[in-house]
Amino acid sequence: MDNGNNDNAPRGLTCPRCGRGHFFTTNSEPLPNGRIRRRKRCPSCGRIIVAYEVEIESFSAA
């Protein structure tokens, strides 16, 4: 049975510059609204991205 998942599909973050899928977290900072801001650096090209994390309970079914 096909569950609609493609095992070859990329998962997680990918670098917008070089396409690699691995990052090092260089800074984590909790924000007043409960989110966490993480600055991540691609070890391949050095690009820095910012990711925001929220608790899964923060999402409600639409």
Residue pairs with C-beta under 8 A, 6 or more apart in sequence:
10 21
11 21
12 21
13 21
13 23
13 40
13 49
13 51
14 20
14 21
15 21
15 23
15 42
15 44
15 45
15 47
15 49
16 47
16 49
17 42
17 45
17 47
18 42
18 44
18 45
18 47
20 42
20 43
20 44
20 45
22 42
22 43
22 44
23 40
23 41
23 42
23 43
23 49
24 40
24 41
24 43
25 38
25 39
25 40
26 39
26 40
26 41
26 48
27 37
27 38
27 39
28 36
28 37
28 38
28 39
29 36
29 37
29 38
30 36
30 37
31 37
31 52
34 54
34 55
34 58
35 52
35 53
35 54
36 52
36 53
37 50
37 51
37 52
38 50
38 51
38 52
38 53
39 48
39 49
39 50
40 48
40 49
40 50
40 51
41 47
41 48
42 48
42 49
